[in-house]
Amino acid sequence: MVLKQRRGKKAPAANAPAKAATPTDKSKESSNNDGVDAEKKDHFNPVIIVALFYALACGLLFFYYNKYGPSMFLGKGWKDYKWSPYKWRQFIDDNERTILIIGGPHRSGTTVVWEGIKAHPDIVGFGNRFDTGVDYSEGVLMQDVYPRFGVGYEFTNFDKSDAKQSSRSTREDGIGRYALVEDVHWTAENKKDLELQDPTSLSRLLNRFGPHWDQNRKFGKNGLMKAKVWVEKSPQNAVLATFLEGLYNMPVNEDGTVDLDNAKKPKRSATKFIYVTRHPIANIYGTDKFVRDAMGGNINFEILLKNYIALHKYMKMDEKVLESPVMWVQLEDFTSDPNKVLSQVFQFLNVSSDEAVVQQVLGNMPDISAKPNDKYFKIWCEEGIAKNGHLIQKYAEELNALDLGYDLDIC
């Protein structure tokens, strides 16, 4: 008898291999794994981002702290004294202290001259940028009694075009042009009824400057008493001289009042002034280089020239009416023979000008370039005169009238 095979499903072979995963299955598995990895990434990303942001913020704060010191966080007034106007008046007069005020065009050499003067053992000046919290330790940037004339705020209004040769608006202030702004000239006369009638103008200013003269690396403590001369340097002092003379010599009464009309003339002036200047072509090129390199801006040559002339006109105008002694220092004289010029300056300030003292001062100063103008004169003779020589001719009469003694024909 023949047996028929039973119909039904065929049994799988015992040793048959497992069914291979289909592409769809692999895709699902991969998708599931990606989801797990994405969850892990999403879990860690915020922490990493916050950590990087925190590190960057701390790095920036540390960088600026190393540049500008505690003032970066505490403000420029964190060291302010609280002396009354009369206490300052009495201290200055009773101890016969002299306040030396240095001014002149930017890039004219005010800083290097200031460094030499304040290195004298009987003279105190502000510390470095870390100590003061401002660039170049300029007093005008530290206080709020008088304006800084836009210096430090130039970044938003510089002309970026080198090709633009027409004169720009004289309403813009800042380095290289602030002397062209209307009402820039502060005098004892035009500020008589406001700032110079307010005794707190004197105390606010000296309470800000005083701690930097009083507590410093040079004298430690009691610098106000130990130093015979207190020096403050700001280029803008070139347009502030008679105002500053009136301020520092303000006749404050014991009751805190000020009566300029009936005040007795002081026996001695508490102030002396030094104007620093430089050859106009070198000064213009030096300012232009600073504006380009440090600020990324550009100022028309004619604007720089007009600003130079205006500044010196104000300086000459003030010199005629100042009751305080005035001295002019040319950067070229200082750099070619610093020994001679410093000796003259110290005699002007009535402090020791002995050779040993002058040599000690020079030993504490950085190297001084003997001919700082040569590189700029070379540029002028090679290309500048062809481009802007007509402007020097245009303003030659005004430049010569300043009587600074500079030869405009340098090629």
Disulfide bonds with the S-S distance in Angstrom:
Cys381-Cys411 2.16
